[in-house]
Amino acid sequence: MKNAYYRSFQAVFNVAARCLYWRKPITVEGEGALSKAPELFKKNHVKKVMIVTGRTVGKTIAPIAKAALDKAGIAYEHYSDVSANPTVTVVNEIQKKYLETGCEGFLAIGGGSPMDAAKGAAARVVHPNTPVNKMAGLLKVMHKIPTFVAVPTTAGTGSETTIAAVITDPETHHKYAIMDLCLVPKYAILDPELTRDLPQKTTSTTGMDALTHAVEAYVCWTYNTKESIRLAEEATVAIFKYLERAYNDGNDMEARQQMLTAAFKAGFAFTRAGVGNVHAIAHTLGGLYNTPHGLANAVILPIVLEDYGEAVYAKLAHLAELTGVKTTGSDEEKAKAFIAEIRAMNKRMNIPSGFDFIKEEDIHQMCRWAMEEANPVYPVPVIYNEKRFTKVIHRIRDEA
């Protein structure tokens, strides 16, 4: 009965979603593109900007943005204490500083964490009396946010194009996903120069995060459109071609730009088509163990795809053909070759095959959170119950 309800919900949502306006950010691309940020704010009559970063980016890349804003005569405040898996506390601090200092727009620079924190703060700016947990879920914001410019410094999260902000409750360690069309940034600056000095580990895990977005969007059973399918395919092909190039040579600007573009495409694909059980499990690891999201997705993706079995063979077989992994044989053979190549990519980039830190006593809670997140919203090819989630989580631990 539950599965029938979930599929019915997804079918109805699929029809409703086609009546909504799925806006893409306006992109500014190329080396040095960050210097164009002041022009974007001026176009929107923004006189004071809230810059949101983590500590490292706050010291390395934020000064470039500040110099450009100074030159343009645009004032700013800077919040630089965002860490991985941003918390409700951080969101509230950014919102408070934004309102108290008279800011009029957001400039989020970094990976998914600063962008999610800034999105959460933007939602709280337009709903100052609504706590974060009350905005979790679908379409709970429903109000235009201030001008938002997103500047990814990793090629993976896709947060610069998504409707989502994932925020962690520091008391319960539960992750809230706020999902609303109004959270899509107005602009996305894709500047490969900002990713030049990324550590190999960050390059690999964020790149596999982008691959997870593309693949999960691609294998969903509904919500997809011709555009989201095309973008997921293009992103997957580009990631297979360019991720390891960027990993092996950070100065390869072609690979860096291609990865930024692939992450953007994958971000829009999953924004439109949804993600799945990989993300549902990954978010529990981030909440309980502070596991970086890209790393969690990289490890979990091949395990879940294997568990889906024949439900995804046809689609994965097509991806195997497009990427050149395997072009002959049965759908099952091509799908398994595609999954094997994901595992091989992980191994070549020193990404582990599992997580041995998962505690047995946490698994029940992980399953509960994952089920609450995935069902009924995610259009997964295979619906997981607690027993199925438990089996997969044990595999994630046992394969370490």
Buried (B, 14 or more C-beta within 10 A) or exposed (E): EEEEEBBEBBBEBBEEBEEEEBBBBEBBBBEEBBBBBBEBBEEBEBBBBBBBBBEEBBEBBBEBBBEBBEEEEBBBBBBBBBEBBBBBBBBBBBBBBBBEEEBBBBBBBBBBBBBBBBBBBBBBBBBEEEEBBEBBBEEBBEEEBBBBBBBBBBBBBBBBBBBBBBBBBEEEBBBBBBBBBBBBBBBBBBBBBBBBEBEEBBBBBBBBBBBBBBBBBBBBBBBBBEBBBEBBBBBBBBBBBBBBBBBEEBEBBEBBBBBBBBBBBBBBBBBBBBBBBBBBBBBBBBBBBEBBBBBBBBBBBBBBBBBBEEBBBEBBBBBBBBBEBBEEEEBBBBBBBBBBBBBEBBEEBEBEBBBEEBEEEBBEBBBBBBBEBBBBBBBBBBBBEBEBBBEBBBBBBEBE
